[in-house]
Amino acid sequence: MVVLDLELGTREAGSEMVTHRVAAREVGEELGIAAVLQNLGSLLVQDGDLEPAGPVLEEALTRVRNCGSVYGEANIQGTRAQLALAAGDFAQADQLATATRALFQELGDERGMHETTTVFADIAFARGDDRAACELYASSVRGHRDVDDPWGVTEALRGQACAAFQLGHVAEARSLAREARVLSAGIGDGDGTRVADEIIAAASDTA
C-alpha cells in the first residue's frame, strides 16, 4: 500500500487559516498518485493559491509521462492552462490549451476537446475579446450538448452570458444565465447556480 499525504501551504482567508491537505490511501500506482496531485493542483488554482499549484502539477505531469498516459497528460496540461490564465499569462495559457486540444484530438476524446474550447473562451474573455469569447462559449455549449454533458453545458452558458453582457446584449445574457441556472440546479451545482443568479441580477439591474 502506498499512502500519499500532502499538505501544501496555508493562507489567511478572513479570520480563518485555510489549509490545503489531501490524503490518498491505497494508491498502488503512479497514475493514481498523479491523479491526486492533479486534483490538489486544481483545488489550489480554484482557491487562488497559484504559487504552490505549479510544482504540484509539474510533479503530476512527470508521473503521467513516465507512465505514457496521453489522457493523463491531456488533463494535467488543461489544468496548467487554467493556472497560467489565473496568473495572467495569456500566451502560456493559449500554448498549453493548444497542447491540450492536440492530445484530446489524438485520443478522439470529444468531451475533452469541448472542455478545451471553454478554456480558449476563458482566455479570450480575460483578454477582453468579448465577441470571440461569446462565439467560443457558444461552440462549447453545442459541443457539450452533443456529448450529453450538462456540467460542461452550464459552465459554457455562464461564460457566454458574461461575454454577452459585456457586449451590451443584456437580454441575451439574462436568458443564457437563466438557462444555466436551471441546468445547474438540476445537477446539484450550487456554485453554478449562485453564479448564474449573480449574472441574472446584474442583467436585470442594467435592463
C-alpha positions as CSV (number, residue, x, y, z in Angstrom):
1,M,0.0,0.0,0.0
2,V,1.2,3.5,-0.9
3,V,0.0,6.3,1.3
4,L,0.3,9.8,-0.1
5,D,-0.3,12.5,2.4
6,L,0.4,16.0,1.1
7,E,0.0,19.4,2.9
8,L,0.8,22.4,0.8
9,G,0.6,25.9,2.1
10,T,-1.7,27.8,4.3
11,R,-3.2,31.2,3.7
12,E,-5.4,33.6,5.6
13,A,-9.0,33.8,4.5
14,G,-10.7,36.4,6.6
15,S,-10.2,35.3,10.2
16,E,-9.6,31.7,9.1
17,M,-6.4,29.8,8.3
18,V,-7.2,27.6,5.3
19,T,-5.0,24.6,4.9
20,H,-4.8,22.6,1.7
21,R,-4.5,19.0,2.5
22,V,-5.2,15.8,0.6
23,A,-4.6,12.2,1.6
24,A,-4.8,9.3,-0.8
25,R,-4.8,5.8,0.7
26,E,-4.2,2.6,-1.0
27,V,-2.9,4.2,-4.1
28,G,-0.9,1.5,-5.7
29,E,0.5,3.1,-8.9
30,E,1.9,6.2,-10.4
31,L,-1.2,7.2,-12.2
32,G,-3.2,7.1,-9.0
33,I,-0.7,9.4,-7.3
34,A,-0.7,11.7,-10.4
35,A,-4.5,12.0,-10.2
36,V,-4.3,13.0,-6.6
37,L,-1.7,15.6,-7.4
38,Q,-3.7,17.0,-10.3
39,N,-6.8,17.3,-8.1
40,L,-4.8,19.1,-5.5
41,G,-3.3,21.4,-8.1
42,S,-6.8,22.2,-9.5
43,L,-8.1,23.0,-6.0
44,L,-5.1,25.3,-5.4
45,V,-5.8,27.1,-8.7
46,Q,-9.5,27.5,-7.8
47,D,-8.6,28.9,-4.4
48,G,-6.1,31.3,-5.9
49,D,-3.0,29.6,-4.4
50,L,-1.1,29.8,-7.6
51,E,2.5,29.5,-6.4
52,P,2.3,26.0,-4.9
53,A,0.0,24.8,-7.7
54,G,2.8,25.0,-10.3
55,P,5.1,22.4,-8.7
56,V,2.3,20.1,-7.8
57,L,1.1,20.0,-11.4
58,E,4.6,19.6,-12.7
59,E,5.1,16.6,-10.5
60,A,1.8,15.1,-11.7
61,L,2.8,15.7,-15.4
62,T,6.2,14.0,-14.8
63,R,4.4,10.9,-13.4
64,V,1.9,10.6,-16.2
65,R,4.5,11.0,-18.8
66,N,6.6,8.3,-17.1
67,C,3.6,6.0,-17.5
68,G,2.9,7.0,-21.1
69,S,-0.6,8.2,-20.3
70,V,-1.8,10.5,-23.0
71,Y,-5.1,11.0,-21.3
72,G,-3.5,11.9,-18.0
73,E,-1.2,14.3,-19.8
74,A,-4.1,16.0,-21.6
75,N,-6.0,16.5,-18.3
76,I,-3.0,17.9,-16.5
77,Q,-2.0,20.2,-19.3
78,G,-5.5,21.6,-19.3
79,T,-5.2,22.3,-15.6
80,R,-1.9,24.0,-16.2
81,A,-3.6,26.2,-18.9
82,Q,-6.1,27.3,-16.2
83,L,-3.2,28.0,-13.9
84,A,-1.5,30.2,-16.5
85,L,-4.7,32.0,-17.2
86,A,-5.3,32.7,-13.5
87,A,-1.7,34.1,-13.3
88,G,-2.5,36.4,-16.2
89,D,-0.1,34.7,-18.6
90,F,-2.3,34.6,-21.6
91,A,0.3,33.4,-24.1
92,Q,1.3,30.5,-21.9
93,A,-2.4,29.7,-21.3
94,D,-3.0,29.6,-25.0
95,Q,0.0,27.5,-25.7
96,L,-1.0,24.9,-23.0
97,A,-4.6,24.9,-24.2
98,T,-3.4,24.2,-27.7
99,A,-1.3,21.3,-26.5
100,T,-4.2,20.0,-24.5
101,R,-6.5,20.1,-27.6
102,A,-4.0,18.3,-29.7
103,L,-3.7,15.5,-27.1
104,F,-7.5,15.1,-26.9
105,Q,-7.7,15.1,-30.7
106,E,-5.1,12.3,-30.7
107,L,-7.3,10.3,-28.3
108,G,-10.5,11.1,-30.2
109,D,-12.0,12.5,-26.9
110,E,-14.7,14.9,-28.0
111,R,-15.7,15.9,-24.5
112,G,-12.1,16.8,-23.7
113,M,-11.9,18.9,-26.9
114,H,-15.1,20.8,-25.9
115,E,-13.7,21.4,-22.4
116,T,-10.6,22.9,-24.1
117,T,-12.9,25.2,-26.2
118,T,-14.2,26.6,-22.9
119,V,-10.6,27.3,-21.8
120,F,-10.0,29.1,-25.1
121,A,-13.2,31.1,-24.5
122,D,-12.0,31.9,-21.0
123,I,-8.7,33.2,-22.4
124,A,-10.4,35.4,-25.0
125,F,-12.8,36.8,-22.3
126,A,-9.8,37.5,-20.0
127,R,-8.1,39.3,-22.8
128,G,-11.2,41.5,-23.4
129,D,-12.1,39.9,-26.7
130,D,-15.7,39.5,-25.8
131,R,-17.0,38.8,-29.3
132,A,-14.5,35.9,-29.8
133,A,-15.3,34.6,-26.3
134,C,-19.0,34.6,-26.9
135,E,-18.6,32.6,-30.1
136,L,-16.2,30.1,-28.4
137,Y,-18.6,29.7,-25.5
138,A,-21.5,29.1,-27.9
139,S,-19.4,26.5,-29.7
140,S,-18.6,24.8,-26.4
141,V,-22.3,24.8,-25.4
142,R,-23.2,23.0,-28.7
143,G,-20.4,20.5,-28.3
144,H,-21.2,19.6,-24.7
145,R,-24.8,19.1,-25.7
146,D,-23.8,16.8,-28.4
147,V,-21.9,14.6,-25.9
148,D,-24.7,15.0,-23.2
149,D,-22.5,16.7,-20.7
150,P,-24.8,19.1,-18.6
151,W,-21.9,20.2,-16.4
152,G,-20.0,21.4,-19.5
153,V,-23.1,23.0,-21.0
154,T,-23.9,25.0,-17.9
155,E,-20.3,26.2,-17.4
156,A,-20.1,27.4,-21.1
157,L,-23.6,29.0,-20.8
158,R,-22.4,31.1,-17.8
159,G,-19.4,32.2,-19.7
160,Q,-21.4,33.0,-22.8
161,A,-23.8,35.0,-20.6
162,C,-20.9,37.1,-19.2
163,A,-19.5,37.7,-22.6
164,A,-22.9,38.7,-24.0
165,F,-23.4,41.1,-21.1
166,Q,-20.0,42.8,-21.8
167,L,-21.1,43.2,-25.4
168,G,-24.2,45.0,-24.2
169,H,-26.6,42.2,-25.1
170,V,-28.3,42.3,-21.8
171,A,-31.5,40.4,-22.7
172,E,-29.4,37.6,-24.2
173,A,-27.2,37.5,-21.2
174,R,-30.2,37.2,-18.9
175,S,-31.7,34.4,-21.0
176,L,-28.5,32.5,-21.1
177,A,-27.9,32.8,-17.4
178,R,-31.5,31.7,-16.6
179,E,-30.9,28.6,-18.8
180,A,-27.6,28.0,-17.0
181,R,-29.3,28.3,-13.6
182,V,-32.0,25.7,-14.4
183,L,-29.3,23.3,-15.6
184,S,-27.1,24.0,-12.6
185,A,-30.0,23.4,-10.1
186,G,-30.9,20.2,-11.9
187,I,-27.5,18.7,-11.5
188,G,-26.9,19.9,-7.9
189,D,-24.3,22.5,-8.9
190,G,-24.7,25.0,-6.0
191,D,-21.8,27.2,-7.1
192,G,-23.0,27.3,-10.7
193,T,-26.5,28.2,-9.5
194,R,-25.1,31.1,-7.4
195,V,-23.0,32.5,-10.2
196,A,-26.0,32.3,-12.6
197,D,-28.1,34.2,-10.1
198,E,-25.4,36.9,-9.9
199,I,-25.4,37.3,-13.7
200,I,-29.2,37.4,-13.8
201,A,-29.2,40.1,-11.1
202,A,-26.6,42.2,-12.9
203,A,-28.5,41.9,-16.2
204,S,-31.8,42.8,-14.5
205,D,-30.3,45.9,-12.9
206,T,-29.0,47.0,-16.2
207,A,-32.2,46.4,-18.2
